């Protein structure tokens, strides 16, 4: 099986060498990954394979895609309090309800939802499918995969379908936006240029052509060189980007604005968040659990003259904005609304750019909440929207 895995990586155009593959086999034969039963877990094999076969961090995403495609269906679940048996979550059917059917299913409150999950896990002894109570698949239960419920906890499902989950059991893996992507339209760069302001800074090491001509003429034709400091764009931008989940639909467009921003602003700092900002941010999605940046530190490190730009679809459960512990990934002590208020107070020049079509915003309760927290400074990721956002930041 591992030889075909090696060939699959090569087919994905990853520069994996035979000596590196032999190193991986030697590590496996030595039992460095064996657990108590003498069998390596898929998670530990993934870490070892990436460490031995991939030497360039920029190829981690390509490796993740190839690994996921090859081992599809063999992945393990992240642990919440104990592991949910995988056979409970095998996909056998998908359920999609009509609007009337969804309205007929009562949505639990946050505390009731979490307490009920604990009780179900303690009581359930076998797999269930198509039901309305147990952890399973294809039903109307709030717990499981490939079913439909107005508000639940998604468990063991590879992607979002109905986007109504308020908590996700599995560990999340996200892909960094590529700042080097070729722009789809040059107009995005032109729209961002409205924010640029140039000033001459530093030592006088650039030729002042007009000044030299005037000085030479005044000096009876004898050359009189005049130098000026180089012109720099002194605008400072702090870019916070939502990644993962429903934002997967907008990766290409966000990459375009990210790439354009890097080309237009010399002083650009960026961080990632998921759905809503909480007490930490990150710069690399592959290392986001190991390399966190405190949001408090970001608030104190960058001055008020930074222009703050959020990029995200603001599509989430309202719990994620208003509820302590509402994050789909971890228990946040303070609400997302509190952190958004701190950021907008620390950086008064701020806007939120939303890649979702503006005509859909009124159907998303969370979008309305974010708009109010941003004092209605939310703009669509369109050329008119970007133009309006840059004018707002310049006001």
DRENNUTI-535346 format. One record per residue (C-alpha): x, y, z. Coordinates in nm, 2 decimals. Each point is the difference from the previous one (the first is absolute). Last residue first. Example, Ala and Ser with C-alpha at 12.3 -4.5 7.8 and 13.67 -1.06 7.14 Angstrom:
BEGIN
{{1.37, -0.11, 0.71}}
{{-0.14, -0.34, 0.07}}
This chain:
BEGIN
{{-1.24, 5.97, 0.55}}
{{0.27, -0.21, -0.15}}
{{-0.13, -0.33, 0.15}}
{{-0.35, 0.08, -0.13}}
{{0.13, 0.09, -0.34}}
{{0.18, -0.34, -0.01}}
{{-0.32, -0.18, 0.09}}
{{-0.20, 0.18, -0.26}}
{{0.25, -0.09, -0.27}}
{{0.01, -0.36, 0.12}}
{{-0.38, -0.02, -0.02}}
{{-0.02, 0.16, -0.35}}
{{0.27, -0.26, -0.11}}
{{-0.18, -0.29, 0.17}}
{{0.08, -0.17, 0.33}}
{{-0.31, 0.14, 0.17}}
{{0.04, 0.26, 0.27}}
{{-0.06, 0.00, 0.37}}
{{0.04, 0.33, 0.19}}
{{-0.35, -0.01, 0.15}}
{{0.13, 0.09, 0.35}}
{{0.23, -0.30, -0.01}}
{{-0.18, -0.16, 0.30}}
{{-0.33, 0.07, -0.18}}
{{0.12, -0.16, -0.32}}
{{0.14, -0.30, 0.19}}
{{-0.35, -0.06, 0.15}}
{{-0.17, 0.04, -0.34}}
{{0.24, -0.25, -0.16}}
{{-0.07, -0.25, 0.29}}
{{-0.37, 0.01, -0.08}}
{{0.06, -0.10, -0.36}}
{{-0.29, 0.04, -0.23}}
{{0.05, 0.38, -0.02}}
{{0.35, -0.06, -0.13}}
{{-0.10, -0.19, -0.31}}
{{-0.05, 0.30, -0.23}}
{{0.35, 0.12, 0.10}}
{{0.16, -0.30, -0.18}}
{{0.24, -0.17, 0.24}}
{{0.36, 0.11, -0.03}}
{{-0.04, 0.24, 0.31}}
{{0.25, 0.28, 0.06}}
{{-0.01, 0.13, 0.36}}
{{0.13, 0.35, 0.06}}
{{0.23, 0.18, 0.25}}
{{0.14, 0.34, 0.07}}
{{-0.07, 0.02, 0.38}}
{{0.27, -0.26, 0.07}}
{{0.01, -0.06, 0.38}}
{{-0.38, 0.06, 0.03}}
{{-0.08, -0.23, -0.30}}
{{0.23, -0.27, 0.15}}
{{-0.15, 0.01, 0.35}}
{{-0.36, -0.01, -0.14}}
{{0.09, -0.30, -0.21}}
{{0.14, -0.17, 0.30}}
{{-0.31, 0.05, 0.21}}
{{-0.23, -0.11, -0.29}}
{{0.21, -0.32, -0.03}}
{{-0.10, -0.09, 0.35}}
{{0.24, -0.05, 0.29}}
{{0.12, -0.32, 0.16}}
{{0.02, -0.18, -0.34}}
{{-0.04, -0.37, 0.02}}
{{0.15, -0.16, -0.31}}
{{-0.07, -0.07, -0.36}}
{{-0.36, 0.09, -0.09}}
{{0.03, 0.32, 0.21}}
{{-0.30, 0.06, 0.22}}
{{0.17, -0.06, 0.33}}
{{-0.11, 0.34, 0.12}}
{{-0.30, 0.09, -0.22}}
{{-0.07, 0.30, -0.22}}
{{0.21, -0.03, -0.31}}
{{0.04, -0.38, -0.04}}
{{-0.35, -0.04, 0.14}}
{{-0.13, 0.19, -0.30}}
{{0.09, -0.31, -0.20}}
{{0.23, 0.09, -0.29}}
{{0.02, 0.20, -0.33}}
{{0.20, 0.32, 0.05}}
{{0.13, -0.06, -0.36}}
{{0.35, 0.11, 0.09}}
{{0.27, 0.26, -0.07}}
{{0.07, 0.24, 0.29}}
{{0.20, 0.32, -0.08}}
{{0.16, 0.21, 0.28}}
{{0.18, 0.32, -0.11}}
{{0.30, 0.04, 0.23}}
{{0.04, 0.36, 0.14}}
{{-0.13, -0.13, 0.34}}
{{0.33, -0.17, 0.06}}
{{0.08, -0.37, -0.03}}
{{0.16, -0.20, 0.29}}
{{-0.27, 0.06, 0.26}}
{{-0.30, -0.14, -0.18}}
{{0.21, -0.27, -0.16}}
{{0.12, -0.10, 0.35}}
{{-0.36, -0.02, 0.12}}
{{-0.09, -0.22, -0.30}}
{{0.26, -0.24, 0.12}}
{{0.19, -0.16, -0.29}}
{{-0.01, -0.37, -0.02}}
{{0.28, -0.22, -0.14}}
{{-0.06, -0.36, 0.10}}
{{-0.37, -0.03, -0.06}}
{{0.02, 0.21, -0.32}}
{{0.30, -0.18, -0.14}}
{{-0.15, -0.12, -0.33}}
{{-0.23, 0.31, -0.01}}
{{0.30, 0.23, 0.00}}
{{-0.04, 0.36, 0.13}}
{{-0.22, -0.06, 0.31}}
{{-0.25, 0.19, 0.22}}
{{-0.09, -0.03, 0.37}}
{{-0.26, 0.12, 0.25}}
{{-0.30, -0.01, -0.23}}
{{-0.07, 0.13, -0.35}}
{{-0.30, -0.15, -0.18}}
{{-0.05, -0.25, -0.28}}
{{0.36, -0.15, 0.02}}
{{0.29, 0.24, 0.04}}
{{0.31, 0.08, -0.21}}
{{0.26, 0.27, 0.04}}
{{0.16, 0.27, -0.22}}
{{0.24, 0.29, 0.03}}
{{0.05, 0.23, -0.29}}
{{0.24, 0.30, 0.00}}
{{0.12, 0.00, -0.36}}
{{-0.36, 0.01, -0.13}}
{{-0.09, -0.04, -0.37}}
{{0.15, -0.34, -0.10}}
{{-0.09, -0.17, 0.33}}
{{-0.36, 0.14, -0.03}}
{{-0.04, -0.13, -0.35}}
{{0.11, -0.35, 0.11}}
{{-0.24, 0.00, 0.29}}
{{-0.28, 0.14, -0.23}}
{{0.06, -0.28, -0.25}}
{{0.04, -0.27, 0.26}}
{{-0.34, 0.11, 0.14}}
{{-0.16, -0.05, -0.34}}
{{0.15, -0.35, -0.05}}
{{-0.09, -0.12, 0.35}}
{{-0.36, 0.11, -0.01}}
{{-0.19, -0.33, 0.03}}
{{0.24, -0.12, 0.26}}
{{-0.11, 0.29, 0.21}}
{{-0.30, -0.21, 0.11}}
{{0.23, -0.21, 0.22}}
{{0.36, 0.12, -0.01}}
{{0.17, 0.34, 0.02}}
{{-0.11, 0.34, 0.12}}
{{0.26, 0.27, -0.08}}
{{0.14, 0.28, 0.22}}
{{0.20, 0.26, -0.18}}
{{0.18, 0.28, 0.19}}
{{0.10, 0.27, -0.24}}
{{0.25, 0.28, 0.04}}
{{0.00, 0.29, -0.25}}
{{0.35, 0.15, -0.04}}
{{0.04, -0.07, -0.37}}
{{0.36, 0.10, -0.06}}
{{0.16, 0.28, -0.20}}
{{0.38, -0.01, 0.00}}
{{0.18, 0.29, 0.17}}
{{0.11, 0.28, -0.22}}
{{0.32, 0.08, -0.20}}
{{0.10, 0.31, -0.19}}
{{0.29, -0.01, -0.24}}
{{0.15, 0.34, -0.12}}
{{0.15, -0.03, -0.35}}
{{0.15, 0.33, -0.11}}
{{-0.24, 0.16, -0.25}}
{{0.02, 0.35, 0.15}}
{{-0.08, -0.12, 0.35}}
{{-0.36, 0.10, -0.02}}
{{-0.05, -0.23, -0.29}}
{{0.17, -0.28, 0.19}}
{{-0.22, 0.06, 0.31}}
{{-0.32, 0.00, -0.21}}
{{0.10, -0.33, -0.18}}
{{0.11, -0.17, 0.32}}
{{-0.32, 0.09, 0.18}}
{{-0.21, -0.14, -0.28}}
{{0.20, -0.32, -0.01}}
{{0.02, -0.06, 0.38}}
{{0.23, -0.30, 0.00}}
{{-0.07, -0.25, 0.28}}
{{0.25, -0.05, 0.30}}
{{-0.12, 0.27, 0.25}}
{{-0.02, -0.22, 0.31}}
{{-0.33, -0.13, 0.13}}
{{-0.36, 0.09, -0.08}}
{{-0.18, 0.18, -0.28}}
{{-0.37, -0.05, 0.05}}
{{-0.26, -0.19, -0.20}}
{{-0.36, -0.08, 0.10}}
{{-0.17, -0.32, -0.13}}
{{-0.36, -0.07, 0.09}}
{{-0.14, 0.08, -0.34}}
{{0.25, -0.25, -0.14}}
{{-0.22, -0.28, 0.13}}
{{-0.25, 0.05, -0.28}}
{{0.29, 0.00, -0.26}}
{{0.13, -0.33, 0.14}}
{{-0.35, -0.15, -0.03}}
{{-0.04, 0.14, -0.35}}
{{0.30, -0.22, -0.11}}
{{-0.24, -0.29, -0.02}}
{{0.06, -0.37, 0.05}}
{{0.32, 0.06, 0.18}}
{{0.27, -0.27, -0.02}}
{{0.04, -0.16, 0.34}}
{{0.31, 0.10, 0.20}}
{{-0.18, 0.08, 0.33}}
{{-0.13, -0.36, 0.02}}
{{-0.27, -0.03, 0.26}}
{{0.11, -0.26, 0.26}}
{{-0.20, -0.32, 0.01}}
{{-0.21, -0.12, 0.29}}
{{-0.01, -0.31, 0.22}}
{{-0.27, -0.03, 0.26}}
{{0.00, -0.26, 0.28}}
{{-0.34, -0.17, -0.01}}
{{-0.29, 0.06, 0.23}}
{{-0.15, 0.30, -0.17}}
{{-0.23, 0.23, 0.20}}
{{-0.29, 0.24, -0.10}}
{{-0.09, -0.21, -0.31}}
{{-0.24, 0.17, -0.24}}
{{0.22, 0.02, -0.31}}
{{-0.22, -0.24, -0.20}}
{{0.29, -0.19, -0.16}}
{{0.32, 0.06, 0.18}}
{{0.29, -0.23, -0.08}}
{{0.16, -0.33, 0.09}}
{{-0.26, -0.11, 0.25}}
{{0.10, -0.19, 0.32}}
{{-0.21, 0.20, 0.24}}
{{-0.21, 0.31, -0.06}}
{{-0.16, 0.14, 0.31}}
{{-0.35, 0.14, -0.04}}
{{-0.24, 0.28, -0.10}}
{{-0.27, -0.01, -0.26}}
{{0.05, -0.37, -0.05}}
{{0.08, -0.20, -0.32}}
{{0.20, -0.32, -0.04}}
{{0.33, -0.07, -0.17}}
{{0.18, -0.04, 0.34}}
{{-0.06, -0.03, 0.37}}
{{-0.17, 0.17, 0.29}}
{{-0.31, 0.23, -0.02}}
{{-0.21, -0.30, -0.11}}
{{-0.19, 0.05, -0.32}}
{{0.14, -0.30, -0.17}}
{{0.25, -0.10, -0.27}}
{{0.27, -0.12, 0.24}}
{{0.04, -0.07, 0.37}}
{{0.02, 0.13, 0.35}}
{{-0.34, -0.08, 0.15}}
{{-0.33, 0.19, 0.00}}
{{-0.17, 0.07, -0.33}}
{{0.08, -0.32, -0.19}}
{{0.12, -0.07, -0.36}}
{{0.29, -0.22, 0.11}}
{{0.11, -0.13, 0.33}}
{{0.32, -0.18, 0.11}}
{{0.02, -0.17, 0.34}}
{{0.04, 0.06, 0.37}}
{{-0.14, 0.35, 0.06}}
{{-0.07, 0.10, 0.36}}
{{0.31, 0.19, 0.11}}
{{0.04, 0.16, -0.35}}
{{-0.36, 0.10, 0.00}}
{{0.03, 0.16, 0.35}}
{{0.30, 0.20, -0.09}}
{{-0.16, 0.12, -0.33}}
{{-0.32, 0.10, 0.20}}
{{0.21, 0.22, 0.23}}
{{0.16, 0.18, -0.30}}
{{-0.33, 0.06, -0.18}}
{{-0.19, 0.10, 0.32}}
{{0.26, 0.27, 0.07}}
{{-0.01, 0.14, -0.35}}
{{-0.38, -0.01, -0.05}}
{{-0.15, -0.28, -0.19}}
{{-0.16, 0.04, -0.34}}
{{-0.35, -0.14, -0.04}}
{{-0.06, -0.18, -0.33}}
{{-0.32, 0.13, -0.17}}
{{0.19, 0.29, -0.16}}
{{0.23, -0.24, -0.17}}
{{-0.29, -0.20, -0.15}}
{{-0.16, 0.32, -0.13}}
{{0.33, 0.12, -0.16}}
{{0.03, -0.35, -0.17}}
{{0.24, -0.25, 0.15}}
{{0.32, -0.14, -0.14}}
{{0.11, -0.33, 0.12}}
{{0.31, -0.18, -0.11}}
{{0.04, -0.37, 0.00}}
{{0.24, -0.28, 0.09}}
{{0.30, 0.20, 0.12}}
{{0.18, -0.19, 0.28}}
{{-0.03, 0.20, 0.33}}
{{-0.09, -0.27, 0.25}}
{{0.27, -0.22, -0.14}}
{{0.26, 0.26, 0.09}}
{{-0.05, -0.06, 0.37}}
{{-0.02, 0.34, 0.18}}
{{0.33, 0.05, 0.19}}
{{-0.01, 0.14, 0.35}}
{{-0.03, 0.35, 0.15}}
{{0.04, 0.20, -0.32}}
{{0.26, -0.21, -0.19}}
{{0.07, 0.08, -0.36}}
{{-0.14, -0.26, -0.24}}
{{0.21, -0.25, -0.20}}
{{0.05, -0.01, -0.38}}
{{-0.04, -0.32, -0.19}}
{{-0.27, 0.11, -0.24}}
{{0.24, 0.18, -0.23}}
{{0.35, -0.12, 0.05}}
{{0.13, 0.07, -0.35}}
{{-0.21, 0.32, -0.05}}
{{0.09, 0.14, 0.34}}
{{0.37, -0.07, -0.05}}
{{0.00, 0.17, -0.34}}
{{-0.18, 0.30, 0.13}}
{{0.22, 0.02, 0.31}}
{{0.32, -0.03, -0.21}}
{{-0.11, 0.28, -0.23}}
{{-0.07, 0.22, 0.31}}
{{0.34, -0.09, 0.15}}
{{0.19, 0.10, -0.32}}
{{0.09, 0.35, 0.12}}
{{0.16, -0.16, 0.30}}
{{0.28, -0.15, -0.22}}
{{0.16, -0.31, 0.13}}
{{-0.29, -0.24, -0.04}}
{{0.07, -0.38, 0.02}}
{{0.13, -0.05, 0.35}}
{{-0.20, 0.25, 0.20}}
{{-0.32, -0.04, -0.21}}
{{0.01, -0.38, 0.04}}
{{0.07, 0.02, 0.37}}
{{-0.29, 0.24, 0.06}}
{{-0.24, -0.20, -0.21}}
{{0.10, -0.33, 0.16}}
{{-0.07, 0.15, 0.34}}
{{-0.35, 0.10, -0.11}}
{{-0.06, -0.33, -0.17}}
{{0.08, -0.19, 0.32}}
{{0.29, -0.24, 0.01}}
{{-0.08, -0.35, 0.12}}
{{0.19, -0.18, 0.28}}
{{-0.31, -0.02, 0.22}}
{{0.14, 0.25, 0.25}}
{{0.08, 0.24, -0.28}}
{{0.27, -0.05, -0.27}}
{{0.14, 0.31, -0.16}}
{{0.37, -0.05, 0.05}}
{{-0.04, -0.37, -0.08}}
{{0.34, -0.05, -0.15}}
{{-0.16, -0.14, -0.31}}
{{-0.20, 0.33, -0.03}}
{{0.31, 0.21, 0.03}}
{{0.18, -0.21, -0.26}}
{{-0.30, 0.03, -0.24}}
{{0.01, 0.38, 0.03}}
{{0.37, 0.01, -0.06}}
{{-0.05, -0.21, -0.31}}
{{-0.25, 0.25, -0.13}}
{{0.26, 0.28, 0.06}}
{{0.26, -0.20, -0.19}}
{{-0.25, -0.06, -0.29}}
{{-0.07, 0.37, -0.04}}
{{-0.32, 0.20, 0.03}}
{{-0.02, 0.31, -0.21}}
{{-0.38, 0.03, 0.01}}
{{-0.16, 0.01, -0.35}}
{{-0.33, -0.16, 0.12}}
{{0.10, -0.31, -0.19}}
{{0.32, -0.01, 0.21}}
{{-0.22, 0.00, 0.32}}
{{-0.22, -0.28, -0.15}}
{{0.31, -0.20, -0.09}}
{{0.11, 0.01, 0.37}}
{{-0.35, -0.10, 0.11}}
{{0.02, -0.29, -0.25}}
{{0.32, -0.11, 0.16}}
{{-0.16, 0.04, 0.34}}
{{-0.28, -0.24, -0.08}}
